[in-house]
Structure formats: C-alpha cells, structure tokens
Amino acid sequence: MTAPGPVSAMPVWSGFLTPVLEVLADGATWRKRELHEAVADHVGLTAEQRAEALASGQSRFDNRVGWALSGLFRAQLVDKPARATFTITDAGRALLAQHPDGITEKTLKAIPAYQDYVPVVRSTSETEPGQISTAAQDESEADPLEQIESGVTRLHSEVATDLLTRLRGQHPDFLEQSVLDVLVAMGYGGTEGKAARIGGSGDGGVDGVIDQDPLGLERIYVQAKRYAADNTVGRPEIQAFVGALHGVGAARGVFITTSSFTSGAREYAQSIGTRIILIDGGRLASLMIRYGVAVQTRQTFTVVEVDEDYFE
C-alpha cells in the first residue's frame, strides 16, 4: 500500500470553497460522489492525497470537501435539490465572480445568510470545523479528552444549525409533529407515548396535546411556531397561547419556536400563574440531538484508562 503524502500538501477545508463553486458553475446538478471526484481532479490532488485517511478511517479529502459544502450551503451559495445532490445558486455565481482570487472562511462569515445560521462555537483558524488547530492546542494546553469533547461540541453545533435550517424549510405541520416527537422521546406521553397533533384551522391556538402522566390525568398543550431566525416571538403570541390554554381548561403548556423569544415574552411567561415553558430554536435543536430525534449516530468513540484495581 502506498504511503499517503504529507497532510500539509492538501488544502484545508476552506481551500476547497472556490474549487467546489468552480465545478458547480457549469450549472449541472451534481451527485455528491461525482462532485467530490470532480473537485479532486480540478484541484489536481494526487492518488496519495486522495488516499489519506483520518484516524477514524474517513477520507481526509472527503471530510474537507464535506465541510466546504456545508459552509457554502449555509451561506446559500449552493443548494440541495435532492438528497446528496448539489447545484450552484445565483448568489454562488455572483460571489465567485466577485472573488477571482479565491473565497476564504472570512468571506463566508461576512455573508448575512451564513451569519444567521453559524453555530455558537466557531473556528478561529482555517482548520476543519470540529478540529482544534495545533496553535490552539498549545495555547489552551487542553488534555486529549477535553479536545475530544470540544470536537463533539463543535460537530453538534453544526448538526444543530442544519436541523434548524431544515425545520424552517418544512411545512408547519412537520414542525408540530417534530416537537411532539421530541416530548415523547423525553418521556412524556404516558406509558403508551400518546401525543396528538391538533393544529390546523380551528385549533384554538393549540397545536398538540400530550399526556404528562401514565394514566393521562394531566395533559400538556403545545404551541409550535416555525419562524425565521430574525422573526422573534413576542409577548402578544404568549398571551394568545395562555388564552388558548384557558379555553381548554389547561394550566400548563409548552411554546416552542425555531427562532427566539423577546425579553418581554420571557418576563410575561414567568410572571403569570399559568405554567408556560418557552423553548427557542437553539434549545429545540439541542433536545433533538440529546434525545435522538431526526439524528443518527455517525460514530462512537471508546475512551479507556488504566484499571488501577487490576494492578493491586
């Protein structure tokens, strides 16, 4: 087996931003595998570079192109017309023309669409998101376990971003069912996991209902709002939800949105007798990841330490 070439000879993930757009500039809809191969040819990667693997066994090249595509999609420079397919957008063509010398991570961060969906944990250097640069490792002196945890946090931030983007692009009915799925996964819904979506015309301001106890004696009513990131939920919406709860004789409810709540909405929810739990987009995505809703395990790592008892 041929030994892989030096890692430094391959562009970092941001170095593939321009090549990906240049390949997609032909206007065709590319399948993921064919696109990766075309980008490798466009950049002129050697067979040895294409064979480089991460410790997990994943192709280093595929990993870096994947992160580049993720950033371009978040910035709305590429689109996904179907599963595992990509095409360039008008915005992507325009940006490519504006930056003939190449697009960098800094260029992406200046795009409003990217800023709307960028995770809280950001990369501070041009390494793959989810990885810690050598300089950052030396500066923080983090131990290997901390580095793993940091990497997982960054990866989950990327997934949370993607989840919210997808939820905002679905029909409101989809979000209503998704939030009920999350609550059932959290243990609500009684022994049979009962949850019912009741949204639609004439729903009275309530989108779903779920049992809180095994016998169904107590119920939680749910309202779900599919809002864009900049469209916050204010006090009037919470007041309307409280009125809807009183209409069905309920004393508690959960209001979930894909955006966020204003300070006035939070203060009102805390000041009234009716128990209202507010869950914003960030917390919703975190709960989906934690309870395995709309996500799947990509890889499991086992960390070991010496068993001191064995040597005693």
Rosetta blueprint (number, residue, H / E / L):
1 M L
2 T L
3 A L
4 P L
5 G L
6 P L
7 V H
8 S H
9 A H
10 M L
11 P L
12 V L
13 W H
14 S H
15 G H
16 F H
17 L H
18 T H
19 P H
20 V H
21 L H
22 E H
23 V H
24 L H
25 A L
26 D L
27 G L
28 A L
29 T L
30 W E
31 R E
32 K H
33 R H
34 E H
35 L H
36 H H
37 E H
38 A H
39 V H
40 A H
41 D H
42 H H
43 V H
44 G L
45 L L
46 T L
47 A H
48 E H
49 Q H
50 R H
51 A H
52 E L
53 A E
54 L L
55 A L
56 S L
57 G L
58 Q L
59 S E
60 R H
61 F H
62 D H
63 N H
64 R H
65 V H
66 G H
67 W H
68 A H
69 L H
70 S H
71 G H
72 L H
73 F H
74 R H
75 A L
76 Q L
77 L L
78 V E
79 D E
80 K L
81 P L
82 A L
83 R L
84 A L
85 T E
86 F E
87 T E
88 I E
89 T L
90 D H
91 A H
92 G H
93 R H
94 A H
95 L H
96 L H
97 A H
98 Q H
99 H L
100 P L
101 D L
102 G L
103 I L
104 T L
105 E H
106 K H
107 T H
108 L H
109 K H
110 A L
111 I L
112 P H
113 A H
114 Y H
115 Q H
116 D H
117 Y H
118 V L
119 P L
120 V L
121 V L
122 R L
123 S L
124 T L
125 S L
126 E L
127 T L
128 E L
129 P L
130 G L
131 Q L
132 I L
133 S L
134 T H
135 A H
136 A H
137 Q H
138 D H
139 E H
140 S H
141 E L
142 A L
143 D L
144 P H
145 L H
146 E H
147 Q H
148 I H
149 E H
150 S H
151 G H
152 V H
153 T H
154 R H
155 L H
156 H H
157 S H
158 E H
159 V H
160 A H
161 T H
162 D H
163 L H
164 L H
165 T H
166 R H
167 L H
168 R H
169 G H
170 Q L
171 H L
172 P H
173 D H
174 F H
175 L H
176 E H
177 Q H
178 S H
179 V H
180 L H
181 D H
182 V H
183 L H
184 V H
185 A H
186 M L
187 G L
188 Y L
189 G L
190 G L
191 T L
192 E L
193 G L
194 K L
195 A E
196 A E
197 R E
198 I L
199 G L
200 G L
201 S L
202 G L
203 D L
204 G L
205 G L
206 V L
207 D L
208 G E
209 V E
210 I E
211 D E
212 Q L
213 D L
214 P L
215 L L
216 G L
217 L L
218 E L
219 R E
220 I E
221 Y E
222 V E
223 Q E
224 A E
225 K E
226 R L
227 Y L
228 A L
229 A L
230 D L
231 N L
232 T L
233 V E
234 G L
235 R H
236 P H
237 E H
238 I H
239 Q H
240 A H
241 F H
242 V H
243 G H
244 A H
245 L H
246 H H
247 G H
248 V L
249 G L
250 A L
251 A L
252 R E
253 G E
254 V E
255 F E
256 I E
257 T E
258 T L
259 S L
260 S L
261 F E
262 T L
263 S H
264 G H
265 A H
266 R H
267 E H
268 Y H
269 A H
270 Q H
271 S H
272 I L
273 G L
274 T L
275 R E
276 I E
277 I E
278 L E
279 I E
280 D L
281 G H
282 G H
283 R H
284 L H
285 A H
286 S H
287 L H
288 M H
289 I H
290 R H
291 Y L
292 G L
293 V L
294 A L
295 V L
296 Q L
297 T L
298 R L
299 Q L
300 T L
301 F L
302 T L
303 V L
304 V L
305 E L
306 V L
307 D L
308 E H
309 D H
310 Y H
311 F H
312 E L
